[in-house]
């Protein structure tokens, strides 16, 4: 009695999902049927292997793209550092660029502690002044106004910057107070509770070339 096994994979088939369609019409053709089954199984294995290869290529390509995107995201792009103090392109609006740092001068008066907290809210600190030349620049720039900057001290202790770094005495700080400020003569000190304008600083968001 004739019977049919659904689905034959042919050599010219474009896909792997076609149904098998070999026909076996009598018991005498069982040898041909076995050969056909082996042939179909081989083609089916080939299709599965090809599909696995395609999937592997897609997965590897996706991973490579993801790695490239992460690398690009982690790469920081910095604007060029300004050549002159007046070219504040590396600093936010209302900030002044000078010698690799950005400075912000307040328009309101606060005590030293509140001034420090306000600078911190700008992702900055009360100004760090590196040397006498930088001090002279800001004294002339702000004359005759008084501005807190980042030096303070405890009783019978040395001057320290707001981050805890010890002051190297690169310029004199006059007075017997505990918090330092700029005036028309240089660096002076007074009670930290006094209210004054204040000067914040932070590094420029740029990188030098070479």
C-alpha positions as CSV (number, residue, x, y, z in Angstrom):
1,X,0.0,0.0,0.0
2,X,1.6,3.3,-1.0
3,X,2.5,5.9,1.7
4,X,4.1,9.3,1.8
5,X,6.7,11.0,4.1
6,X,6.1,14.7,4.1
7,X,9.0,17.0,3.2
8,X,12.0,16.6,1.0
9,X,14.9,19.0,1.1
10,X,16.1,19.6,-2.5
11,X,19.4,20.9,-3.7
12,X,17.9,23.9,-5.3
13,X,15.8,24.8,-2.2
14,X,16.4,28.4,-1.0
15,X,15.2,27.8,2.5
16,X,15.5,25.2,5.3
17,X,11.9,25.3,6.4
18,X,10.3,23.4,3.3
19,X,8.5,20.2,4.2
20,X,10.0,16.9,3.3
21,X,8.2,15.1,0.4
22,X,9.9,11.8,-0.5
23,X,7.4,9.1,-1.7
24,X,7.8,5.4,-0.9
25,X,5.3,3.3,-3.1
26,X,6.2,-0.2,-2.0
27,X,8.3,-2.2,0.4
28,X,10.8,-2.9,-2.4
29,X,11.8,0.7,-2.4
30,X,12.8,0.7,1.3
31,X,16.5,1.0,0.3
32,X,15.8,4.1,-1.7
33,X,13.8,5.5,1.2
34,X,16.7,5.0,3.6
35,X,19.1,6.8,1.2
36,X,16.6,9.6,0.8
37,X,16.3,10.0,4.6
38,X,20.1,10.1,4.9
39,X,20.3,12.7,2.2
40,X,17.6,14.8,3.8
41,X,19.2,14.5,7.2
42,X,22.5,15.7,5.7
43,X,20.9,18.7,4.0
44,X,19.0,19.5,7.2
45,X,22.2,19.5,9.2
46,X,23.8,21.8,6.7
47,X,20.9,24.2,6.9
48,X,21.1,24.2,10.7
49,X,24.9,24.7,10.6
50,X,24.5,27.6,8.1
51,X,21.9,29.3,10.4
52,X,24.1,28.9,13.4
53,X,26.9,30.6,11.5
54,X,24.7,33.5,10.5
55,X,23.5,33.9,14.1
56,X,27.1,33.8,15.3
57,X,28.1,36.5,12.8
58,X,25.2,38.7,13.9
59,X,26.0,38.3,17.6
60,X,29.7,39.0,17.1
61,X,29.0,42.1,15.0
62,X,26.6,43.4,17.6
63,X,29.2,42.9,20.3
64,X,31.8,44.8,18.3
65,X,29.4,47.7,17.7
66,X,28.5,47.8,21.4
67,X,32.2,47.9,22.4
68,X,32.9,50.7,19.9
69,X,30.0,52.7,21.2
70,X,31.1,52.3,24.8
71,X,34.7,53.3,23.9
72,X,33.4,56.5,22.1
73,X,31.2,57.3,25.1
74,X,34.1,57.0,27.6
75,X,36.3,59.2,25.4
76,X,36.3,62.7,26.9
77,X,36.4,65.5,24.4
78,X,38.1,68.7,25.7
79,X,38.1,72.1,24.0
80,X,41.5,73.6,23.5
81,X,43.0,75.6,26.4
82,X,42.8,79.3,26.0
83,X,46.1,81.0,25.3
84,X,45.3,84.2,27.2
85,X,43.4,84.9,30.4
86,X,40.8,86.9,28.5
87,X,39.9,83.9,26.3
88,X,37.6,82.0,28.7
89,X,36.4,79.5,26.1
90,X,37.2,76.6,28.4
91,X,35.2,78.0,31.3
92,X,31.5,78.3,31.9
93,X,29.7,81.6,31.3
94,X,30.5,84.2,34.0
95,X,33.8,82.5,34.8
96,X,37.2,83.8,34.0
97,X,40.0,81.5,32.7
98,X,43.5,82.1,34.1
99,X,46.6,79.8,34.0
100,X,44.7,76.5,33.7
101,X,41.9,77.4,36.1
102,X,38.4,78.9,36.0
103,X,37.5,81.5,38.5
104,X,34.1,82.8,39.6
105,X,33.6,86.1,41.5
106,X,30.4,86.3,43.5
107,X,28.0,89.2,43.4
108,X,26.8,88.7,47.0
109,X,28.6,88.7,50.4
110,X,28.7,85.6,52.6
111,X,30.8,84.4,55.5
112,X,33.7,82.1,54.7
113,X,31.9,78.8,55.4
114,X,28.8,79.6,53.3
115,X,31.1,80.9,50.6
116,X,32.9,77.5,50.6
117,X,29.6,75.7,50.4
118,X,28.4,77.9,47.5
119,X,31.6,77.2,45.6
120,X,31.1,73.4,46.2
121,X,27.7,73.7,44.7
122,X,29.4,74.9,41.5
123,X,31.7,71.8,41.6
124,X,34.5,74.2,42.6
125,X,36.2,75.3,45.8
126,X,37.1,78.6,47.3
127,X,39.9,79.9,45.1
128,X,43.3,78.2,45.2
129,X,46.0,80.8,44.5
130,X,49.3,79.2,43.5
131,X,51.9,81.9,43.9
132,X,52.7,85.6,44.4
133,X,52.2,86.4,40.7
134,X,48.7,85.0,40.7
135,X,47.9,86.8,43.9
136,X,49.1,90.1,42.4
137,X,46.9,89.5,39.3
138,X,43.7,89.0,41.4
139,X,44.5,91.9,43.8
140,X,44.8,94.2,40.8
141,X,41.8,92.7,39.1
142,X,39.5,93.2,42.2
143,X,40.9,96.3,43.7
144,X,39.5,97.8,46.0
145,X,37.1,95.0,46.8
146,X,37.6,92.2,49.3
147,X,37.1,88.5,48.4
148,X,37.4,85.4,50.4
149,X,39.6,82.7,49.0
150,X,40.5,79.2,50.0
151,X,42.9,79.5,53.0
152,X,41.8,79.0,56.6
153,X,43.4,77.8,59.8
154,X,42.6,76.5,63.3
155,X,44.0,78.0,66.5
156,X,47.8,77.6,66.6
157,X,47.8,75.7,63.3
158,X,49.2,76.5,59.9
159,X,47.2,77.7,56.9
160,X,45.5,75.1,54.8
161,X,43.5,75.1,51.6
162,X,39.9,74.0,51.8
163,X,40.8,70.5,50.6
164,X,43.2,70.0,53.6
165,X,46.4,70.6,51.6
166,X,49.0,72.6,53.6
167,X,49.8,76.1,52.4
168,X,53.4,76.4,51.2
169,X,53.8,80.1,52.2
170,X,54.3,81.2,48.7
171,X,53.0,84.6,49.6
172,X,52.4,86.3,53.0
173,X,49.0,86.4,54.7
174,X,48.7,89.3,57.1
175,X,46.6,89.5,60.2
176,X,45.7,87.2,63.1
177,X,42.4,86.0,61.7
178,X,41.5,82.4,60.8
179,X,40.2,82.9,57.2
180,X,42.0,84.6,54.4
181,X,40.7,87.2,51.9
182,X,42.1,89.4,49.1
183,X,42.2,93.1,49.6
184,X,43.9,96.0,47.8
185,X,47.3,95.2,49.3
186,X,47.4,91.4,49.0
187,X,46.3,88.5,51.2
188,X,44.9,89.4,54.7
189,X,42.9,87.5,57.3
190,X,40.0,88.1,59.7
191,X,37.2,86.3,61.5
192,X,35.5,83.7,59.4
193,X,32.0,85.0,60.4
194,X,32.6,88.2,58.5
195,X,30.6,88.6,55.3
196,X,32.5,89.3,52.1
197,X,32.4,88.6,48.4
198,X,34.2,85.4,47.5
199,X,36.2,83.9,44.7
200,X,35.8,80.2,43.5
201,X,38.1,78.2,41.3
202,X,38.2,74.9,39.6
203,X,40.4,73.3,36.8
204,X,39.7,74.3,33.3
205,X,37.8,71.5,31.3
206,X,40.5,71.4,28.6
207,X,43.7,69.7,27.8
208,X,46.9,71.1,26.4
209,X,48.4,69.6,23.2
210,X,51.9,68.4,22.7
